[in-house]
């Protein structure tokens, strides 16, 4: 499926489903030039992707601890942020503590994403240093 058809399909699907919405996966598209470590960019597709996100009122869930999610794994690699999670504001209101992180890539050239809806961010006691 080509990228323009994919973006149209996203809009068509959204029209069928009202209410809180989340979409996640390998979009194989970048939103911003900073999503790639090289200057070779398809600016027209970036613009289309941004317009689609805006039309759908989707905002990106912040990815903690990693800037890029894909590598071509060469000596001088191309790195890109292709894997993403987008939500509507009403979905974000339902899950205000959602926490997105990435695992190590393992056998894949993508870093798998983990979306925790109710993360336990207070796992232990805070380290405290006391001088005696």
Biotite code that builds the C-alpha atoms (Angstrom):
import biotite.structure as struc

atoms = struc.array([
    struc.Atom([0.000, 0.000, 0.000], chain_id="A", res_id=1, res_name="UNK", atom_name="CA", element="C"),
    struc.Atom([1.426, 3.386, -0.843], chain_id="A", res_id=2, res_name="UNK", atom_name="CA", element="C"),
    struc.Atom([1.753, 6.074, 1.804], chain_id="A", res_id=3, res_name="UNK", atom_name="CA", element="C"),
    struc.Atom([-0.941, 8.391, 0.427], chain_id="A", res_id=4, res_name="UNK", atom_name="CA", element="C"),
    struc.Atom([-3.456, 5.538, 0.384], chain_id="A", res_id=5, res_name="UNK", atom_name="CA", element="C"),
    struc.Atom([-2.476, 4.650, 3.942], chain_id="A", res_id=6, res_name="UNK", atom_name="CA", element="C"),
    struc.Atom([-3.064, 8.220, 5.140], chain_id="A", res_id=7, res_name="UNK", atom_name="CA", element="C"),
    struc.Atom([-6.465, 8.265, 3.411], chain_id="A", res_id=8, res_name="UNK", atom_name="CA", element="C"),
    struc.Atom([-7.358, 4.934, 5.002], chain_id="A", res_id=9, res_name="UNK", atom_name="CA", element="C"),
    struc.Atom([-6.518, 6.360, 8.445], chain_id="A", res_id=10, res_name="UNK", atom_name="CA", element="C"),
    struc.Atom([-8.961, 9.198, 7.811], chain_id="A", res_id=11, res_name="UNK", atom_name="CA", element="C"),
    struc.Atom([-11.629, 6.807, 6.524], chain_id="A", res_id=12, res_name="UNK", atom_name="CA", element="C"),
    struc.Atom([-11.278, 4.557, 9.587], chain_id="A", res_id=13, res_name="UNK", atom_name="CA", element="C"),
    struc.Atom([-11.479, 7.536, 11.939], chain_id="A", res_id=14, res_name="UNK", atom_name="CA", element="C"),
    struc.Atom([-14.725, 8.661, 10.305], chain_id="A", res_id=15, res_name="UNK", atom_name="CA", element="C"),
    struc.Atom([-16.251, 5.302, 11.293], chain_id="A", res_id=16, res_name="UNK", atom_name="CA", element="C"),
    struc.Atom([-15.210, 5.448, 14.953], chain_id="A", res_id=17, res_name="UNK", atom_name="CA", element="C"),
    struc.Atom([-16.169, 8.390, 17.134], chain_id="A", res_id=18, res_name="UNK", atom_name="CA", element="C"),
    struc.Atom([-14.795, 8.926, 20.617], chain_id="A", res_id=19, res_name="UNK", atom_name="CA", element="C"),
    struc.Atom([-11.382, 8.288, 22.158], chain_id="A", res_id=20, res_name="UNK", atom_name="CA", element="C"),
    struc.Atom([-8.904, 6.941, 19.640], chain_id="A", res_id=21, res_name="UNK", atom_name="CA", element="C"),
    struc.Atom([-5.338, 5.651, 19.674], chain_id="A", res_id=22, res_name="UNK", atom_name="CA", element="C"),
    struc.Atom([-3.311, 4.463, 16.710], chain_id="A", res_id=23, res_name="UNK", atom_name="CA", element="C"),
    struc.Atom([0.145, 2.907, 17.004], chain_id="A", res_id=24, res_name="UNK", atom_name="CA", element="C"),
    struc.Atom([2.667, 1.166, 14.820], chain_id="A", res_id=25, res_name="UNK", atom_name="CA", element="C"),
    struc.Atom([5.339, 1.470, 12.177], chain_id="A", res_id=26, res_name="UNK", atom_name="CA", element="C"),
    struc.Atom([4.081, 4.370, 10.082], chain_id="A", res_id=27, res_name="UNK", atom_name="CA", element="C"),
    struc.Atom([7.157, 4.391, 7.838], chain_id="A", res_id=28, res_name="UNK", atom_name="CA", element="C"),
    struc.Atom([6.711, 8.179, 7.752], chain_id="A", res_id=29, res_name="UNK", atom_name="CA", element="C"),
    struc.Atom([8.410, 10.965, 9.637], chain_id="A", res_id=30, res_name="UNK", atom_name="CA", element="C"),
    struc.Atom([6.753, 14.054, 11.084], chain_id="A", res_id=31, res_name="UNK", atom_name="CA", element="C"),
    struc.Atom([9.745, 16.338, 11.506], chain_id="A", res_id=32, res_name="UNK", atom_name="CA", element="C"),
    struc.Atom([13.272, 16.597, 10.024], chain_id="A", res_id=33, res_name="UNK", atom_name="CA", element="C"),
    struc.Atom([14.629, 15.793, 13.506], chain_id="A", res_id=34, res_name="UNK", atom_name="CA", element="C"),
    struc.Atom([13.064, 12.332, 13.154], chain_id="A", res_id=35, res_name="UNK", atom_name="CA", element="C"),
    struc.Atom([15.941, 11.332, 10.855], chain_id="A", res_id=36, res_name="UNK", atom_name="CA", element="C"),
    struc.Atom([19.701, 11.562, 11.306], chain_id="A", res_id=37, res_name="UNK", atom_name="CA", element="C"),
    struc.Atom([20.322, 12.469, 7.653], chain_id="A", res_id=38, res_name="UNK", atom_name="CA", element="C"),
    struc.Atom([19.311, 15.461, 5.568], chain_id="A", res_id=39, res_name="UNK", atom_name="CA", element="C"),
    struc.Atom([17.694, 13.404, 2.777], chain_id="A", res_id=40, res_name="UNK", atom_name="CA", element="C"),
    struc.Atom([13.993, 14.004, 3.433], chain_id="A", res_id=41, res_name="UNK", atom_name="CA", element="C"),
    struc.Atom([10.717, 13.663, 1.556], chain_id="A", res_id=42, res_name="UNK", atom_name="CA", element="C"),
    struc.Atom([9.272, 16.991, 2.678], chain_id="A", res_id=43, res_name="UNK", atom_name="CA", element="C"),
    struc.Atom([6.024, 16.617, 0.711], chain_id="A", res_id=44, res_name="UNK", atom_name="CA", element="C"),
    struc.Atom([5.186, 13.356, 2.525], chain_id="A", res_id=45, res_name="UNK", atom_name="CA", element="C"),
    struc.Atom([6.156, 14.908, 5.868], chain_id="A", res_id=46, res_name="UNK", atom_name="CA", element="C"),
    struc.Atom([3.679, 17.695, 5.159], chain_id="A", res_id=47, res_name="UNK", atom_name="CA", element="C"),
    struc.Atom([0.940, 15.245, 4.192], chain_id="A", res_id=48, res_name="UNK", atom_name="CA", element="C"),
    struc.Atom([1.523, 13.210, 7.325], chain_id="A", res_id=49, res_name="UNK", atom_name="CA", element="C"),
    struc.Atom([1.404, 16.325, 9.535], chain_id="A", res_id=50, res_name="UNK", atom_name="CA", element="C"),
    struc.Atom([-1.796, 17.518, 7.834], chain_id="A", res_id=51, res_name="UNK", atom_name="CA", element="C"),
    struc.Atom([-3.401, 14.106, 8.331], chain_id="A", res_id=52, res_name="UNK", atom_name="CA", element="C"),
    struc.Atom([-2.487, 14.109, 12.027], chain_id="A", res_id=53, res_name="UNK", atom_name="CA", element="C"),
    struc.Atom([-3.881, 17.617, 12.371], chain_id="A", res_id=54, res_name="UNK", atom_name="CA", element="C"),
    struc.Atom([-7.115, 16.735, 10.525], chain_id="A", res_id=55, res_name="UNK", atom_name="CA", element="C"),
    struc.Atom([-7.577, 13.736, 12.817], chain_id="A", res_id=56, res_name="UNK", atom_name="CA", element="C"),
    struc.Atom([-6.759, 15.798, 15.922], chain_id="A", res_id=57, res_name="UNK", atom_name="CA", element="C"),
    struc.Atom([-4.040, 13.308, 16.857], chain_id="A", res_id=58, res_name="UNK", atom_name="CA", element="C"),
    struc.Atom([-1.107, 14.140, 19.072], chain_id="A", res_id=59, res_name="UNK", atom_name="CA", element="C"),
    struc.Atom([1.937, 12.012, 19.624], chain_id="A", res_id=60, res_name="UNK", atom_name="CA", element="C"),
    struc.Atom([2.620, 10.218, 22.895], chain_id="A", res_id=61, res_name="UNK", atom_name="CA", element="C"),
    struc.Atom([6.120, 11.162, 24.021], chain_id="A", res_id=62, res_name="UNK", atom_name="CA", element="C"),
    struc.Atom([8.661, 8.349, 23.604], chain_id="A", res_id=63, res_name="UNK", atom_name="CA", element="C"),
    struc.Atom([10.810, 8.130, 26.735], chain_id="A", res_id=64, res_name="UNK", atom_name="CA", element="C"),
    struc.Atom([14.475, 7.195, 26.500], chain_id="A", res_id=65, res_name="UNK", atom_name="CA", element="C"),
    struc.Atom([14.948, 6.879, 22.756], chain_id="A", res_id=66, res_name="UNK", atom_name="CA", element="C"),
    struc.Atom([15.079, 9.322, 19.867], chain_id="A", res_id=67, res_name="UNK", atom_name="CA", element="C"),
    struc.Atom([14.941, 6.888, 16.922], chain_id="A", res_id=68, res_name="UNK", atom_name="CA", element="C"),
    struc.Atom([13.025, 3.610, 16.541], chain_id="A", res_id=69, res_name="UNK", atom_name="CA", element="C"),
    struc.Atom([14.578, 2.172, 13.377], chain_id="A", res_id=70, res_name="UNK", atom_name="CA", element="C"),
    struc.Atom([18.066, 1.649, 11.992], chain_id="A", res_id=71, res_name="UNK", atom_name="CA", element="C"),
    struc.Atom([19.274, 0.232, 8.700], chain_id="A", res_id=72, res_name="UNK", atom_name="CA", element="C"),
    struc.Atom([22.119, -1.283, 10.773], chain_id="A", res_id=73, res_name="UNK", atom_name="CA", element="C"),
    struc.Atom([24.969, -0.261, 8.473], chain_id="A", res_id=74, res_name="UNK", atom_name="CA", element="C"),
    struc.Atom([28.418, 1.016, 9.412], chain_id="A", res_id=75, res_name="UNK", atom_name="CA", element="C"),
    struc.Atom([27.133, 4.591, 9.026], chain_id="A", res_id=76, res_name="UNK", atom_name="CA", element="C"),
    struc.Atom([23.474, 3.950, 9.825], chain_id="A", res_id=77, res_name="UNK", atom_name="CA", element="C"),
    struc.Atom([20.390, 5.811, 8.822], chain_id="A", res_id=78, res_name="UNK", atom_name="CA", element="C"),
    struc.Atom([18.313, 6.299, 11.963], chain_id="A", res_id=79, res_name="UNK", atom_name="CA", element="C"),
    struc.Atom([14.648, 7.275, 11.871], chain_id="A", res_id=80, res_name="UNK", atom_name="CA", element="C"),
    struc.Atom([11.672, 7.580, 14.183], chain_id="A", res_id=81, res_name="UNK", atom_name="CA", element="C"),
    struc.Atom([9.127, 5.484, 12.300], chain_id="A", res_id=82, res_name="UNK", atom_name="CA", element="C"),
    struc.Atom([7.298, 3.712, 15.130], chain_id="A", res_id=83, res_name="UNK", atom_name="CA", element="C"),
    struc.Atom([4.861, 5.947, 16.970], chain_id="A", res_id=84, res_name="UNK", atom_name="CA", element="C"),
    struc.Atom([1.747, 6.189, 19.113], chain_id="A", res_id=85, res_name="UNK", atom_name="CA", element="C"),
    struc.Atom([-0.835, 8.893, 18.423], chain_id="A", res_id=86, res_name="UNK", atom_name="CA", element="C"),
    struc.Atom([-3.947, 9.635, 20.466], chain_id="A", res_id=87, res_name="UNK", atom_name="CA", element="C"),
    struc.Atom([-6.856, 12.009, 20.606], chain_id="A", res_id=88, res_name="UNK", atom_name="CA", element="C"),
    struc.Atom([-7.151, 14.383, 23.556], chain_id="A", res_id=89, res_name="UNK", atom_name="CA", element="C"),
    struc.Atom([-10.146, 12.468, 24.929], chain_id="A", res_id=90, res_name="UNK", atom_name="CA", element="C"),
    struc.Atom([-8.092, 9.224, 24.894], chain_id="A", res_id=91, res_name="UNK", atom_name="CA", element="C"),
    struc.Atom([-5.317, 11.043, 26.731], chain_id="A", res_id=92, res_name="UNK", atom_name="CA", element="C"),
    struc.Atom([-7.875, 12.204, 29.309], chain_id="A", res_id=93, res_name="UNK", atom_name="CA", element="C"),
    struc.Atom([-8.807, 8.547, 29.927], chain_id="A", res_id=94, res_name="UNK", atom_name="CA", element="C"),
    struc.Atom([-5.153, 7.516, 30.358], chain_id="A", res_id=95, res_name="UNK", atom_name="CA", element="C"),
    struc.Atom([-3.294, 10.580, 31.685], chain_id="A", res_id=96, res_name="UNK", atom_name="CA", element="C"),
    struc.Atom([-0.408, 8.487, 33.067], chain_id="A", res_id=97, res_name="UNK", atom_name="CA", element="C"),
    struc.Atom([0.322, 6.611, 29.828], chain_id="A", res_id=98, res_name="UNK", atom_name="CA", element="C"),
    struc.Atom([4.055, 6.013, 29.461], chain_id="A", res_id=99, res_name="UNK", atom_name="CA", element="C"),
    struc.Atom([5.698, 5.042, 26.165], chain_id="A", res_id=100, res_name="UNK", atom_name="CA", element="C"),
    struc.Atom([9.120, 3.400, 26.100], chain_id="A", res_id=101, res_name="UNK", atom_name="CA", element="C"),
    struc.Atom([11.141, 1.210, 23.745], chain_id="A", res_id=102, res_name="UNK", atom_name="CA", element="C"),
    struc.Atom([12.811, -2.135, 24.277], chain_id="A", res_id=103, res_name="UNK", atom_name="CA", element="C"),
    struc.Atom([16.125, -3.137, 22.717], chain_id="A", res_id=104, res_name="UNK", atom_name="CA", element="C"),
    struc.Atom([15.843, -4.079, 19.065], chain_id="A", res_id=105, res_name="UNK", atom_name="CA", element="C"),
    struc.Atom([16.954, -7.721, 19.296], chain_id="A", res_id=106, res_name="UNK", atom_name="CA", element="C"),
    struc.Atom([16.673, -9.472, 15.926], chain_id="A", res_id=107, res_name="UNK", atom_name="CA", element="C"),
    struc.Atom([14.617, -6.669, 14.333], chain_id="A", res_id=108, res_name="UNK", atom_name="CA", element="C"),
    struc.Atom([15.769, -3.385, 12.827], chain_id="A", res_id=109, res_name="UNK", atom_name="CA", element="C"),
    struc.Atom([12.946, -1.711, 14.817], chain_id="A", res_id=110, res_name="UNK", atom_name="CA", element="C"),
    struc.Atom([12.835, -1.042, 18.556], chain_id="A", res_id=111, res_name="UNK", atom_name="CA", element="C"),
    struc.Atom([9.558, -2.471, 19.913], chain_id="A", res_id=112, res_name="UNK", atom_name="CA", element="C"),
    struc.Atom([7.433, 0.081, 21.756], chain_id="A", res_id=113, res_name="UNK", atom_name="CA", element="C"),
    struc.Atom([5.744, -0.565, 25.094], chain_id="A", res_id=114, res_name="UNK", atom_name="CA", element="C"),
    struc.Atom([2.775, 1.602, 26.057], chain_id="A", res_id=115, res_name="UNK", atom_name="CA", element="C"),
    struc.Atom([1.975, 1.334, 29.768], chain_id="A", res_id=116, res_name="UNK", atom_name="CA", element="C"),
    struc.Atom([-1.424, 2.770, 30.602], chain_id="A", res_id=117, res_name="UNK", atom_name="CA", element="C"),
    struc.Atom([-0.970, 2.749, 34.370], chain_id="A", res_id=118, res_name="UNK", atom_name="CA", element="C"),
    struc.Atom([2.781, 2.633, 34.926], chain_id="A", res_id=119, res_name="UNK", atom_name="CA", element="C"),
    struc.Atom([4.243, 2.025, 38.342], chain_id="A", res_id=120, res_name="UNK", atom_name="CA", element="C"),
    struc.Atom([6.777, 4.841, 38.293], chain_id="A", res_id=121, res_name="UNK", atom_name="CA", element="C"),
    struc.Atom([7.345, 4.752, 42.066], chain_id="A", res_id=122, res_name="UNK", atom_name="CA", element="C"),
    struc.Atom([9.033, 1.368, 42.295], chain_id="A", res_id=123, res_name="UNK", atom_name="CA", element="C"),
    struc.Atom([11.381, 1.863, 45.136], chain_id="A", res_id=124, res_name="UNK", atom_name="CA", element="C"),
    struc.Atom([12.718, 4.272, 47.602], chain_id="A", res_id=125, res_name="UNK", atom_name="CA", element="C"),
    struc.Atom([14.529, 7.268, 46.283], chain_id="A", res_id=126, res_name="UNK", atom_name="CA", element="C"),
    struc.Atom([18.240, 7.278, 46.765], chain_id="A", res_id=127, res_name="UNK", atom_name="CA", element="C"),
    struc.Atom([19.294, 9.752, 49.408], chain_id="A", res_id=128, res_name="UNK", atom_name="CA", element="C"),
    struc.Atom([22.805, 10.772, 50.285], chain_id="A", res_id=129, res_name="UNK", atom_name="CA", element="C"),
    struc.Atom([23.488, 11.932, 53.794], chain_id="A", res_id=130, res_name="UNK", atom_name="CA", element="C"),
    struc.Atom([26.829, 13.301, 54.797], chain_id="A", res_id=131, res_name="UNK", atom_name="CA", element="C"),
    struc.Atom([28.040, 12.347, 58.312], chain_id="A", res_id=132, res_name="UNK", atom_name="CA", element="C"),
])
